[in-house]
Amino acid sequence: MSKLKAPLFGLLVAIPCVGWALPGDTVQLILDYNLAHDSNYYRVANASQAQVLLGTENTAVTTRMVSLALEADLKFSRQNVLLRANVNQTTFDRSALQSQNGHNLSADWQWVIGNQWSGNLGYVQTRQLQSQNDSTSTQASVVNRNDLNFSTRYLIHPSFSLQASARKSRSEYSPISRSILDLEENTQDFGFRFISRAGNQIGLQWQHIDGSYLKRPAPNDQYQQSEISLQSDWRLGGHTLVHAQYGKTRREESQTIQQTPTWSVSVDWTPLSKSSLSAFVQRQVTSSDTVTNATNSVTRTQGLNGSWQLGTKIVLNGSITSQTLDYSSIARRDKMQTENLGLSYQPTTYLSLGLNYQIGRRDSNLDSADYQYRLLNVNIRGTF
């Protein structure tokens, strides 16, 4: 019951927004039912590994999640306040997995002062299920996150602006075998951006992160990561938008220094109002949130996403994503690939149905870390 106190309090705080709402505001109540069948929920490599971990060779798990959400977009003069409160419960068809209560609470004030100052102040609290990748327990993996963020933008000239932001986040993992991943980060960003008359943008950004692993002994409990990057958003004609970023990341931890180039390129193409296609490729340094004996990885990701509106009420979407992770401090490399195909049907403004099929696999230089899975997901959503 204690796990429900915070999300229920968030819902109770958000409900009065219905009474405050003005004609220009938006308040929605959303009810979701999600049914999923995963052929390899525990992400094990083979039948013998499943037998040791689960006591059976059957790795399939069916989950059912019911969620209730309240969303409010409120306007006060030039200020905009976004409130989100979601509570959910997930149940499993396997007795070793106890039902889990989750939530997502957020408040974001998008503020404006005069004609030159703008920004946001936000807070997010979540509790959600995590993938069972590299799990050594039959218990469900859960992560609790708290995030407080502030950003400001100063418009020096219609074509030139300065930006700064600060963020404090904390992540705590369970079961106890994953608590070594518990992490607290403080992030600062500074940069400037030039905007042309055509709407194209180019800018320079510096980011610094101070990280602290809460359950690791010194000197492996602290790290610092800095990145400086050149960024650009470029519109080609009326149908194509290109985002590019190139920089260099420096990470210092465990008395070692790692320096590596990082980049990202994405292209969004909307040739018709009923279809869109996007492609991206990126290389970045990220903290590990599953492999407990590694702190970070150099991650290279590429993907392709497409969406097609087959009719006024039916949308087909698909995606392919490939990822390579080289972990620090351990001799391990993982290659992951996922393929998604989804269909959504919205018979009325207030009701939508979704069907999604996903195939995934991981190939690692550690045979015990390989896996394959197939995931079928059905969703029913009502909006009021």
DRENKOLTI-370245 format. One record per residue (C-alpha): residue number from 1; residue in one letter; chain; x, y, z. Coordinates in steps of 0.001 Angstrom, whole numbers, always signed. Layout:
<pts>
num NUM residu A chaine A c1 X c2 Y c3 Z
...
</pts>
This chain:
<pts>
num 1 residu M chaine A c1 +0 c2 +0 c3 +0
num 2 residu S chaine A c1 +2886 c2 +2379 c3 +728
num 3 residu K chaine A c1 +3950 c2 +2151 c3 -2942
num 4 residu L chaine A c1 +560 c2 +3597 c3 -3921
num 5 residu K chaine A c1 +605 c2 +6635 c3 -1608
num 6 residu A chaine A c1 +2694 c2 +8941 c3 -3838
num 7 residu P chaine A c1 +895 c2 +8195 c3 -7139
num 8 residu L chaine A c1 -2553 c2 +8386 c3 -5527
num 9 residu F chaine A c1 -1595 c2 +11717 c3 -3961
num 10 residu G chaine A c1 -521 c2 +12897 c3 -7437
num 11 residu L chaine A c1 -3891 c2 +11960 c3 -8881
num 12 residu L chaine A c1 -5712 c2 +13726 c3 -6048
num 13 residu V chaine A c1 -3673 c2 +16887 c3 -6648
num 14 residu A chaine A c1 -4280 c2 +16766 c3 -10407
num 15 residu I chaine A c1 -8050 c2 +16131 c3 -10235
num 16 residu P chaine A c1 -8907 c2 +19711 c3 -9114
num 17 residu C chaine A c1 -7405 c2 +20902 c3 -12422
num 18 residu V chaine A c1 -10724 c2 +19900 c3 -13991
num 19 residu G chaine A c1 -12352 c2 +22646 c3 -11948
num 20 residu W chaine A c1 -9668 c2 +25223 c3 -12799
num 21 residu A chaine A c1 -9734 c2 +24527 c3 -16529
num 22 residu L chaine A c1 -10762 c2 +27395 c3 -18791
num 23 residu P chaine A c1 -12208 c2 +27069 c3 -22327
num 24 residu G chaine A c1 -8694 c2 +27227 c3 -23834
num 25 residu D chaine A c1 -7324 c2 +24530 c3 -21534
num 26 residu T chaine A c1 -7228 c2 +20784 c3 -22126
num 27 residu V chaine A c1 -8015 c2 +18149 c3 -19497
num 28 residu Q chaine A c1 -8157 c2 +14446 c3 -20368
num 29 residu L chaine A c1 -8830 c2 +11244 c3 -18470
num 30 residu I chaine A c1 -7195 c2 +8198 c3 -20096
num 31 residu L chaine A c1 -7870 c2 +4539 c3 -19330
num 32 residu D chaine A c1 -5490 c2 +1924 c3 -20765
num 33 residu Y chaine A c1 -5558 c2 -1866 c3 -20892
num 34 residu N chaine A c1 -2442 c2 -3595 c3 -22180
num 35 residu L chaine A c1 -1970 c2 -7341 c3 -22771
num 36 residu A chaine A c1 +1490 c2 -8637 c3 -23732
num 37 residu H chaine A c1 +2940 c2 -12095 c3 -24375
num 38 residu D chaine A c1 +6749 c2 -12362 c3 -24309
num 39 residu S chaine A c1 +8294 c2 -15626 c3 -25515
num 40 residu N chaine A c1 +11502 c2 -15037 c3 -23475
num 41 residu Y chaine A c1 +10646 c2 -12610 c3 -20691
num 42 residu Y chaine A c1 +13791 c2 -13375 c3 -18677
num 43 residu R chaine A c1 +16085 c2 -12947 c3 -21709
num 44 residu V chaine A c1 +17906 c2 -16242 c3 -21160
num 45 residu A chaine A c1 +20262 c2 -17757 c3 -23726
num 46 residu N chaine A c1 +19073 c2 -21356 c3 -23806
num 47 residu A chaine A c1 +16948 c2 -24049 c3 -22155
num 48 residu S chaine A c1 +19638 c2 -25115 c3 -19682
num 49 residu Q chaine A c1 +20080 c2 -21534 c3 -18464
num 50 residu A chaine A c1 +16314 c2 -21247 c3 -18049
num 51 residu Q chaine A c1 +16253 c2 -24476 c3 -16033
num 52 residu V chaine A c1 +18852 c2 -23145 c3 -13591
num 53 residu L chaine A c1 +17206 c2 -19733 c3 -13143
num 54 residu L chaine A c1 +13519 c2 -20645 c3 -13364
num 55 residu G chaine A c1 +13374 c2 -24364 c3 -12587
num 56 residu T chaine A c1 +11678 c2 -24884 c3 -15948
num 57 residu E chaine A c1 +12497 c2 -24530 c3 -19634
num 58 residu N chaine A c1 +9357 c2 -22450 c3 -20203
num 59 residu T chaine A c1 +10483 c2 -18800 c3 -20595
num 60 residu A chaine A c1 +7187 c2 -17306 c3 -21825
num 61 residu V chaine A c1 +5322 c2 -14777 c3 -19642
num 62 residu T chaine A c1 +2006 c2 -13014 c3 -20220
num 63 residu T chaine A c1 +1485 c2 -9626 c3 -18554
num 64 residu R chaine A c1 -1616 c2 -7523 c3 -18083
num 65 residu M chaine A c1 -1423 c2 -3837 c3 -17235
num 66 residu V chaine A c1 -4276 c2 -1486 c3 -16361
num 67 residu S chaine A c1 -3527 c2 +2218 c3 -16038
num 68 residu L chaine A c1 -5464 c2 +5367 c3 -15264
num 69 residu A chaine A c1 -4064 c2 +8765 c3 -16244
num 70 residu L chaine A c1 -5102 c2 +12381 c3 -15912
num 71 residu E chaine A c1 -3502 c2 +14965 c3 -18208
num 72 residu A chaine A c1 -4050 c2 +18714 c3 -17949
num 73 residu D chaine A c1 -2645 c2 +21535 c3 -20102
num 74 residu L chaine A c1 -3444 c2 +24815 c3 -18338
num 75 residu K chaine A c1 -2758 c2 +28339 c3 -19584
num 76 residu F chaine A c1 -2355 c2 +31351 c3 -17331
num 77 residu S chaine A c1 -1824 c2 +34428 c3 -19501
num 78 residu R chaine A c1 +1441 c2 +33579 c3 -21342
num 79 residu Q chaine A c1 +2362 c2 +30807 c3 -18914
num 80 residu N chaine A c1 +1647 c2 +27153 c3 -19647
num 81 residu V chaine A c1 +1447 c2 +24409 c3 -16992
num 82 residu L chaine A c1 +1450 c2 +20726 c3 -17971
num 83 residu L chaine A c1 +336 c2 +18205 c3 -15344
num 84 residu R chaine A c1 +460 c2 +14420 c3 -15807
num 85 residu A chaine A c1 -556 c2 +11725 c3 -13309
num 86 residu N chaine A c1 -586 c2 +8038 c3 -14187
num 87 residu V chaine A c1 -1067 c2 +5030 c3 -11903
num 88 residu N chaine A c1 -892 c2 +1463 c3 -13169
num 89 residu Q chaine A c1 -808 c2 -2136 c3 -12042
num 90 residu T chaine A c1 +867 c2 -5038 c3 -13846
num 91 residu T chaine A c1 +22 c2 -8676 c3 -13155
num 92 residu F chaine A c1 +1793 c2 -11793 c3 -14455
num 93 residu D chaine A c1 +790 c2 -15370 c3 -15233
num 94 residu R chaine A c1 +3910 c2 -16679 c3 -13429
num 95 residu S chaine A c1 +3723 c2 -17034 c3 -9635
num 96 residu A chaine A c1 +7368 c2 -15999 c3 -9117
num 97 residu L chaine A c1 +6482 c2 -12555 c3 -10458
num 98 residu Q chaine A c1 +4388 c2 -10630 c3 -7964
num 99 residu S chaine A c1 +2042 c2 -7921 c3 -9252
num 100 residu Q chaine A c1 +3678 c2 -4513 c3 -9522
num 101 residu N chaine A c1 +2252 c2 -1037 c3 -8963
num 102 residu G chaine A c1 +3749 c2 +1708 c3 -11104
num 103 residu H chaine A c1 +3254 c2 +5409 c3 -11638
num 104 residu N chaine A c1 +4379 c2 +8422 c3 -13619
num 105 residu L chaine A c1 +3875 c2 +11867 c3 -12089
num 106 residu S chaine A c1 +5073 c2 +15053 c3 -13752
num 107 residu A chaine A c1 +4580 c2 +18815 c3 -13555
num 108 residu D chaine A c1 +6126 c2 +21236 c3 -16027
num 109 residu W chaine A c1 +5837 c2 +25017 c3 -15939
num 110 residu Q chaine A c1 +6713 c2 +26528 c3 -19330
num 111 residu W chaine A c1 +7357 c2 +30121 c3 -18350
num 112 residu V chaine A c1 +7768 c2 +33367 c3 -20300
num 113 residu I chaine A c1 +8988 c2 +36748 c3 -19013
num 114 residu G chaine A c1 +8830 c2 +39704 c3 -21372
num 115 residu N chaine A c1 +9961 c2 +39207 c3 -24954
num 116 residu Q chaine A c1 +13427 c2 +37807 c3 -24255
num 117 residu W chaine A c1 +13249 c2 +35309 c3 -21394
num 118 residu S chaine A c1 +11621 c2 +31858 c3 -21509
num 119 residu G chaine A c1 +12226 c2 +28376 c3 -20132
num 120 residu N chaine A c1 +10748 c2 +25623 c3 -18029
num 121 residu L chaine A c1 +10743 c2 +24226 c3 -14502
num 122 residu G chaine A c1 +9758 c2 +20599 c3 -14166
num 123 residu Y chaine A c1 +9626 c2 +17580 c3 -11882
num 124 residu V chaine A c1 +9125 c2 +13915 c3 -12842
num 125 residu Q chaine A c1 +8725 c2 +10874 c3 -10603
num 126 residu T chaine A c1 +8345 c2 +7386 c3 -12087
num 127 residu R chaine A c1 +8224 c2 +3777 c3 -10999
num 128 residu Q chaine A c1 +8262 c2 +1334 c3 -13897
num 129 residu L chaine A c1 +9156 c2 -2193 c3 -14892
num 130 residu Q chaine A c1 +12528 c2 -2674 c3 -16523
num 131 residu S chaine A c1 +13729 c2 -5264 c3 -19019
num 132 residu Q chaine A c1 +14991 c2 -8513 c3 -17447
num 133 residu N chaine A c1 +18275 c2 -8270 c3 -19397
num 134 residu D chaine A c1 +21145 c2 -9755 c3 -17377
num 135 residu S chaine A c1 +18875 c2 -10533 c3 -14435
num 136 residu T chaine A c1 +20081 c2 -13041 c3 -11845
num 137 residu S chaine A c1 +16714 c2 -13206 c3 -10067
num 138 residu T chaine A c1 +13218 c2 -14371 c3 -10966
num 139 residu Q chaine A c1 +11797 c2 -11222 c3 -9370
num 140 residu A chaine A c1 +10533 c2 -8461 c3 -11633
num 141 residu S chaine A c1 +13088 c2 -5705 c3 -12258
num 142 residu V chaine A c1 +11870 c2 -2232 c3 -11269
num 143 residu V chaine A c1 +13472 c2 +1211 c3 -11468
num 144 residu N chaine A c1 +12384 c2 +4280 c3 -9470
num 145 residu R chaine A c1 +13423 c2 +7662 c3 -10890
num 146 residu N chaine A c1 +13160 c2 +11250 c3 -9639
num 147 residu D chaine A c1 +14073 c2 +14126 c3 -11917
num 148 residu L chaine A c1 +14125 c2 +17887 c3 -11199
num 149 residu N chaine A c1 +15040 c2 +20165 c3 -14098
num 150 residu F chaine A c1 +15258 c2 +23860 c3 -14953
num 151 residu S chaine A c1 +16076 c2 +25584 c3 -18229
num 152 residu T chaine A c1 +16232 c2 +29168 c3 -19438
num 153 residu R chaine A c1 +16588 c2 +30811 c3 -22826
num 154 residu Y chaine A c1 +17570 c2 +34433 c3 -23438
num 155 residu L chaine A c1 +16827 c2 +35914 c3 -26846
num 156 residu I chaine A c1 +19597 c2 +38439 c3 -27529
num 157 residu H chaine A c1 +18397 c2 +39013 c3 -31088
num 158 residu P chaine A c1 +15623 c2 +37408 c3 -33166
num 159 residu S chaine A c1 +18385 c2 +35307 c3 -34743
num 160 residu F chaine A c1 +20581 c2 +34635 c3 -31704
num 161 residu S chaine A c1 +19857 c2 +33091 c3 -28303
num 162 residu L chaine A c1 +21665 c2 +31762 c3 -25227
num 163 residu Q chaine A c1 +20498 c2 +28664 c3 -23318
num 164 residu A chaine A c1 +21309 c2 +27141 c3 -19946
num 165 residu S chaine A c1 +19823 c2 +24246 c3 -18002
num 166 residu A chaine A c1 +20350 c2 +22217 c3 -14836
num 167 residu R chaine A c1 +19037 c2 +18795 c3 -13885
num 168 residu K chaine A c1 +19227 c2 +16581 c3 -10803
num 169 residu S chaine A c1 +18190 c2 +12939 c3 -11196
num 170 residu R chaine A c1 +18221 c2 +9832 c3 -9025
num 171 residu S chaine A c1 +17598 c2 +6218 c3 -10105
num 172 residu E chaine A c1 +17133 c2 +3283 c3 -7733
num 173 residu Y chaine A c1 +16877 c2 -312 c3 -8932
num 174 residu S chaine A c1 +15404 c2 -3499 c3 -7496
num 175 residu P chaine A c1 +15687 c2 -6358 c3 -6694
num 176 residu I chaine A c1 +18739 c2 -6141 c3 -4445
num 177 residu S chaine A c1 +20955 c2 -7779 c3 -7089
num 178 residu R chaine A c1 +20575 c2 -4631 c3 -9186
num 179 residu S chaine A c1 +20935 c2 -2034 c3 -6438
num 180 residu I chaine A c1 +24596 c2 -1629 c3 -7424
num 181 residu L chaine A c1 +23228 c2 +357 c3 -10395
num 182 residu D chaine A c1 +21666 c2 +3015 c3 -8108
num 183 residu L chaine A c1 +22806 c2 +6338 c3 -9529
num 184 residu E chaine A c1 +22544 c2 +10060 c3 -8830
num 185 residu E chaine A c1 +23473 c2 +12606 c3 -11508
num 186 residu N chaine A c1 +23788 c2 +16404 c3 -11608
num 187 residu T chaine A c1 +23836 c2 +17828 c3 -15140
num 188 residu Q chaine A c1 +24511 c2 +21338 c3 -16431
num 189 residu D chaine A c1 +24183 c2 +22569 c3 -20020
num 190 residu F chaine A c1 +25252 c2 +25856 c3 -21599
num 191 residu G chaine A c1 +25094 c2 +26898 c3 -25226
num 192 residu F chaine A c1 +24075 c2 +29354 c3 -27893
num 193 residu R chaine A c1 +22076 c2 +29016 c3 -31091
num 194 residu F chaine A c1 +21822 c2 +31012 c3 -34316
num 195 residu I chaine A c1 +18539 c2 +30928 c3 -36263
num 196 residu S chaine A c1 +18449 c2 +31967 c3 -39923
num 197 residu R chaine A c1 +15523 c2 +33694 c3 -41611
num 198 residu A chaine A c1 +14634 c2 +30372 c3 -43230
num 199 residu G chaine A c1 +14337 c2 +28764 c3 -39786
num 200 residu N chaine A c1 +17557 c2 +26746 c3 -39975
num 201 residu Q chaine A c1 +19603 c2 +26584 c3 -36764
num 202 residu I chaine A c1 +23212 c2 +26038 c3 -35766
num 203 residu G chaine A c1 +24664 c2 +26126 c3 -32261
num 204 residu L chaine A c1 +27348 c2 +25086 c3 -29809
num 205 residu Q chaine A c1 +26613 c2 +23253 c3 -26541
num 206 residu W chaine A c1 +28670 c2 +22229 c3 -23504
num 207 residu Q chaine A c1 +27375 c2 +19637 c3 -21046
num 208 residu H chaine A c1 +28846 c2 +18440 c3 -17756
num 209 residu I chaine A c1 +27634 c2 +15521 c3 -15583
num 210 residu D chaine A c1 +28700 c2 +14665 c3 -12032
num 211 residu G chaine A c1 +27632 c2 +11099 c3 -11293
num 212 residu S chaine A c1 +27619 c2 +9081 c3 -8088
num 213 residu Y chaine A c1 +26915 c2 +5343 c3 -7790
num 214 residu L chaine A c1 +25231 c2 +5042 c3 -4416
num 215 residu K chaine A c1 +26066 c2 +1387 c3 -3670
num 216 residu R chaine A c1 +29614 c2 +1074 c3 -5088
num 217 residu P chaine A c1 +32797 c2 +1357 c3 -3026
num 218 residu A chaine A c1 +35335 c2 +4119 c3 -3677
num 219 residu P chaine A c1 +36995 c2 +4916 c3 -6011
num 220 residu N chaine A c1 +34453 c2 +3255 c3 -8368
num 221 residu D chaine A c1 +31528 c2 +5281 c3 -7035
num 222 residu Q chaine A c1 +32166 c2 +8627 c3 -8767
num 223 residu Y chaine A c1 +32516 c2 +9841 c3 -12343
num 224 residu Q chaine A c1 +32557 c2 +13062 c3 -14333
num 225 residu Q chaine A c1 +31543 c2 +13357 c3 -17964
num 226 residu S chaine A c1 +31843 c2 +16435 c3 -20194
num 227 residu E chaine A c1 +30846 c2 +16916 c3 -23802
num 228 residu I chaine A c1 +31158 c2 +19818 c3 -26221
num 229 residu S chaine A c1 +29261 c2 +19559 c3 -29468
num 230 residu L chaine A c1 +28248 c2 +21474 c3 -32575
num 231 residu Q chaine A c1 +24557 c2 +21093 c3 -33442
num 232 residu S chaine A c1 +22453 c2 +21951 c3 -36456
num 233 residu D chaine A c1 +18822 c2 +21693 c3 -37594
num 234 residu W chaine A c1 +18397 c2 +22143 c3 -41329
num 235 residu R chaine A c1 +15191 c2 +22069 c3 -43363
num 236 residu L chaine A c1 +15537 c2 +20955 c3 -46976
num 237 residu G chaine A c1 +12482 c2 +22059 c3 -48901
num 238 residu G chaine A c1 +9130 c2 +21580 c3 -47236
num 239 residu H chaine A c1 +9333 c2 +17866 c3 -46526
num 240 residu T chaine A c1 +12775 c2 +17069 c3 -45051
num 241 residu L chaine A c1 +14358 c2 +18041 c3 -41720
num 242 residu V chaine A c1 +17969 c2 +17110 c3 -40911
num 243 residu H chaine A c1 +19394 c2 +17223 c3 -37391
num 244 residu A chaine A c1 +23142 c2 +16767 c3 -36943
num 245 residu Q chaine A c1 +25394 c2 +16853 c3 -33896
num 246 residu Y chaine A c1 +29121 c2 +16226 c3 -33595
num 247 residu G chaine A c1 +31241 c2 +16516 c3 -30475
num 248 residu K chaine A c1 +33770 c2 +14984 c3 -28145
num 249 residu T chaine A c1 +33031 c2 +13318 c3 -24811
num 250 residu R chaine A c1 +35476 c2 +13027 c3 -21915
num 251 residu R chaine A c1 +34638 c2 +10672 c3 -19058
num 252 residu E chaine A c1 +36754 c2 +10294 c3 -15931
num 253 residu E chaine A c1 +36081 c2 +7471 c3 -13467
num 254 residu S chaine A c1 +37967 c2 +4891 c3 -11429
num 255 residu Q chaine A c1 +41171 c2 +6902 c3 -11986
num 256 residu T chaine A c1 +40893 c2 +6371 c3 -15756
num 257 residu I chaine A c1 +40119 c2 +8905 c3 -18493
num 258 residu Q chaine A c1 +38167 c2 +8006 c3 -21615
num 259 residu Q chaine A c1 +37876 c2 +10387 c3 -24579
num 260 residu T chaine A c1 +35804 c2 +9517 c3 -27607
num 261 residu P chaine A c1 +34074 c2 +11342 c3 -30482
num 262 residu T chaine A c1 +30271 c2 +11342 c3 -30361
num 263 residu W chaine A c1 +27738 c2 +12210 c3 -33038
num 264 residu S chaine A c1 +24164 c2 +11866 c3 -34183
num 265 residu V chaine A c1 +22420 c2 +12414 c3 -37510
num 266 residu S chaine A c1 +18682 c2 +12075 c3 -38090
num 267 residu V chaine A c1 +16570 c2 +12733 c3 -41165
num 268 residu D chaine A c1 +12773 c2 +13140 c3 -41030
num 269 residu W chaine A c1 +10966 c2 +12961 c3 -44368
num 270 residu T chaine A c1 +7232 c2 +13630 c3 -44758
num 271 residu P chaine A c1 +6535 c2 +13418 c3 -48507
num 272 residu L chaine A c1 +2780 c2 +13206 c3 -47923
num 273 residu S chaine A c1 +472 c2 +14219 c3 -45104
num 274 residu K chaine A c1 -415 c2 +10545 c3 -44605
num 275 residu S chaine A c1 +3091 c2 +9079 c3 -44450
num 276 residu S chaine A c1 +6454 c2 +9761 c3 -42840
num 277 residu L chaine A c1 +9881 c2 +8166 c3 -42821
num 278 residu S chaine A c1 +12831 c2 +8812 c3 -40516
num 279 residu A chaine A c1 +16344 c2 +7432 c3 -40210
num 280 residu F chaine A c1 +19023 c2 +8043 c3 -37591
num 281 residu V chaine A c1 +22527 c2 +7033 c3 -36597
num 282 residu Q chaine A c1 +24329 c2 +7999 c3 -33400
num 283 residu R chaine A c1 +27320 c2 +7257 c3 -31197
num 284 residu Q chaine A c1 +27266 c2 +8212 c3 -27516
num 285 residu V chaine A c1 +28648 c2 +7364 c3 -24088
num 286 residu T chaine A c1 +25878 c2 +6150 c3 -21771
num 287 residu S chaine A c1 +25702 c2 +4774 c3 -18234
num 288 residu S chaine A c1 +24783 c2 +1098 c3 -18029
num 289 residu D chaine A c1 +21355 c2 +360 c3 -16536
num 290 residu T chaine A c1 +21375 c2 -3451 c3 -16820
num 291 residu V chaine A c1 +24917 c2 -4866 c3 -16786
num 292 residu T chaine A c1 +25837 c2 -4610 c3 -13103
num 293 residu N chaine A c1 +29599 c2 -5130 c3 -13525
num 294 residu A chaine A c1 +30014 c2 -2224 c3 -15969
num 295 residu T chaine A c1 +29491 c2 +1486 c3 -15383
num 296 residu N chaine A c1 +29153 c2 +2749 c3 -18963
num 297 residu S chaine A c1 +29293 c2 +1801 c3 -22612
num 298 residu V chaine A c1 +30131 c2 +3393 c3 -25933
num 299 residu T chaine A c1 +26858 c2 +2858 c3 -27770
num 300 residu R chaine A c1 +26345 c2 +3006 c3 -31535
num 301 residu T chaine A c1 +22729 c2 +2988 c3 -32721
num 302 residu Q chaine A c1 +21077 c2 +3179 c3 -36111
num 303 residu G chaine A c1 +17452 c2 +2853 c3 -37025
num 304 residu L chaine A c1 +14671 c2 +3356 c3 -39539
num 305 residu N chaine A c1 +11054 c2 +4275 c3 -38699
num 306 residu G chaine A c1 +8048 c2 +4583 c3 -40976
num 307 residu S chaine A c1 +4380 c2 +5447 c3 -40580
num 308 residu W chaine A c1 +1579 c2 +5147 c3 -43130
num 309 residu Q chaine A c1 -2055 c2 +6187 c3 -42735
num 310 residu L chaine A c1 -4022 c2 +3474 c3 -44530
num 311 residu G chaine A c1 -7346 c2 +5203 c3 -43983
num 312 residu T chaine A c1 -8971 c2 +7880 c3 -41895
num 313 residu K chaine A c1 -8925 c2 +5558 c3 -38865
num 314 residu I chaine A c1 -6069 c2 +3100 c3 -39491
num 315 residu V chaine A c1 -2312 c2 +3733 c3 -39179
num 316 residu L chaine A c1 +466 c2 +1218 c3 -39937
num 317 residu N chaine A c1 +3924 c2 +1777 c3 -38474
num 318 residu G chaine A c1 +7185 c2 -120 c3 -38478
num 319 residu S chaine A c1 +10754 c2 +239 c3 -37256
num 320 residu I chaine A c1 +14148 c2 -1474 c3 -37314
num 321 residu T chaine A c1 +16817 c2 -623 c3 -34740
num 322 residu S chaine A c1 +20351 c2 -1968 c3 -34430
num 323 residu Q chaine A c1 +22690 c2 -1223 c3 -31529
num 324 residu T chaine A c1 +26260 c2 -2108 c3 -30548
num 325 residu L chaine A c1 +27470 c2 -1630 c3 -26966
num 326 residu D chaine A c1 +31133 c2 -1755 c3 -25904
num 327 residu Y chaine A c1 +31253 c2 -1829 c3 -22102
num 328 residu S chaine A c1 +33901 c2 -191 c3 -19971
num 329 residu S chaine A c1 +36093 c2 -2116 c3 -17518
num 330 residu I chaine A c1 +34945 c2 -5518 c3 -18855
num 331 residu A chaine A c1 +35768 c2 -7360 c3 -22075
num 332 residu R chaine A c1 +32231 c2 -7454 c3 -23405
num 333 residu R chaine A c1 +30501 c2 -6350 c3 -26602
num 334 residu D chaine A c1 +26775 c2 -6756 c3 -27315
num 335 residu K chaine A c1 +24977 c2 -6402 c3 -30630
num 336 residu M chaine A c1 +21223 c2 -5936 c3 -30372
num 337 residu Q chaine A c1 +18511 c2 -5718 c3 -33015
num 338 residu T chaine A c1 +14761 c2 -5135 c3 -32753
num 339 residu E chaine A c1 +12070 c2 -5110 c3 -35429
num 340 residu N chaine A c1 +8592 c2 -3708 c3 -34809
num 341 residu L chaine A c1 +5382 c2 -3795 c3 -36796
num 342 residu G chaine A c1 +2295 c2 -2078 c3 -35420
num 343 residu L chaine A c1 -1271 c2 -1318 c3 -36414
num 344 residu S chaine A c1 -3564 c2 +1188 c3 -34707
num 345 residu Y chaine A c1 -7281 c2 +1672 c3 -35253
num 346 residu Q chaine A c1 -9287 c2 +4607 c3 -33903
num 347 residu P chaine A c1 -13003 c2 +3992 c3 -34560
num 348 residu T chaine A c1 -14047 c2 +7060 c3 -32544
num 349 residu T chaine A c1 -12399 c2 +10121 c3 -31053
num 350 residu Y chaine A c1 -12535 c2 +8502 c3 -27617
num 351 residu L chaine A c1 -11437 c2 +4931 c3 -28389
num 352 residu S chaine A c1 -8300 c2 +3482 c3 -29987
num 353 residu L chaine A c1 -7033 c2 -73 c3 -30471
num 354 residu G chaine A c1 -3418 c2 -1075 c3 -31028
num 355 residu L chaine A c1 -1594 c2 -4240 c3 -32066
num 356 residu N chaine A c1 +2206 c2 -4502 c3 -32087
num 357 residu Y chaine A c1 +4573 c2 -7377 c3 -32869
num 358 residu Q chaine A c1 +8258 c2 -7206 c3 -31989
num 359 residu I chaine A c1 +11182 c2 -9517 c3 -32679
num 360 residu G chaine A c1 +14439 c2 -8958 c3 -30793
num 361 residu R chaine A c1 +17803 c2 -10587 c3 -30354
num 362 residu R chaine A c1 +21162 c2 -9971 c3 -28732
num 363 residu D chaine A c1 +24472 c2 -11458 c3 -29872
num 364 residu S chaine A c1 +27319 c2 -11077 c3 -27390
num 365 residu N chaine A c1 +30916 c2 -12198 c3 -27206
num 366 residu L chaine A c1 +29717 c2 -13891 c3 -24000
num 367 residu D chaine A c1 +27558 c2 -16840 c3 -25091
num 368 residu S chaine A c1 +25619 c2 -16719 c3 -21813
num 369 residu A chaine A c1 +24405 c2 -13180 c3 -22701
num 370 residu D chaine A c1 +22812 c2 -14136 c3 -26038
num 371 residu Y chaine A c1 +19029 c2 -14208 c3 -26330
num 372 residu Q chaine A c1 +16082 c2 -14039 c3 -28717
num 373 residu Y chaine A c1 +12471 c2 -13139 c3 -28052
num 374 residu R chaine A c1 +9130 c2 -12443 c3 -29708
num 375 residu L chaine A c1 +6678 c2 -10004 c3 -28126
num 376 residu L chaine A c1 +3015 c2 -9546 c3 -29011
num 377 residu N chaine A c1 +1228 c2 -6549 c3 -27514
num 378 residu V chaine A c1 -2458 c2 -5568 c3 -27597
num 379 residu N chaine A c1 -3652 c2 -2201 c3 -26296
num 380 residu I chaine A c1 -7094 c2 -669 c3 -25728
num 381 residu R chaine A c1 -7289 c2 +3025 c3 -24811
num 382 residu G chaine A c1 -10248 c2 +5174 c3 -23875
num 383 residu T chaine A c1 -9967 c2 +8973 c3 -23685
num 384 residu F chaine A c1 -12562 c2 +11087 c3 -21930
</pts>
